[in-house]
Amino acid sequence: MEIKVFCLGYAGSSKTVFRDWLKNTHKIEFIPLKYKGRGTRFNENSYTDIVEAVDDMYELIKLSKGNEKYAIFGHSMGAYIAYELYYKLKNSQTEAPEHLFLSGINPPMLRKSIKISHLDNDTFLEQVVELGGIPSDLLKHKDVLNFFFPILRNDFRIVEEYKYEYKSKKIDCGLTIILGSDDKLTQNYNNIWREMAEKEVEFYELKGNHFFLHNHTELLKDIIYKNLMFEDENKK
């Protein structure tokens, strides 16, 4: 089986977060999706809200998926986008994903929202560093921060303003939930996730804070591979 896995990064990130995911990928093609306002899309205006981000990712997946099976992995902001994206894909004429991998979030209706995007620059950055979102050494490089800062603040804002709307239908593709053991923004809501899904849900807890994915590239790839292969075997 060959399958594409579209990857959605956290607030302030670019597709380079998944650079090391592109090596030794077995039969999986990892495709990091590019958000507006960064990288080669630098000249495009940043998103006004999560809905706009979901619509944008929807168009990118439609263009890239071809006739192959695909899955979606999202971390933090990217996981909330992935969750909403699943329903947009499901309700459209586009084939829905085989599997959703949601990393570093609570169920959307129970998300623990931190309100920091309105803070002054120094306080905002201190809060992001405390979460583990950027290394403290980066604070010394004002030129980099000046470029990076508006993107980061805007991403935090659209997550803070994201409002969950009730979904009458459960997720009926494969679902895997991945959390960090020391993440201050998430907690174990396994029973809630089970209620939100038609199929059995897989749960993983990896050592680390909210940005644990930086330290577990190969393990995360193995988790994705294992769940996709298991699902494929069950269909035979």
ABEGO torsion letter per residue (X at the ends): XBBBBBBBBBBGBBAAAAAAAABGAEABBBBBBBBBGBEAAAABBBBABAAAAAAAAAAAAAAAAEABBBBBBBBEAAAAAAAAAAAAAAABABBBBABBBBBGBBBAAABBBBBAAABBAAAAAAAAAAAGABBAAAAABAAAAAAAAAAAAAAAAAAAABBBBBBABBBABBBBBBBBAABAABBBAAAAAAAABABBBBBBBBBEBAAAAAAAAAAAAAAAAAAAAAAAAAAX
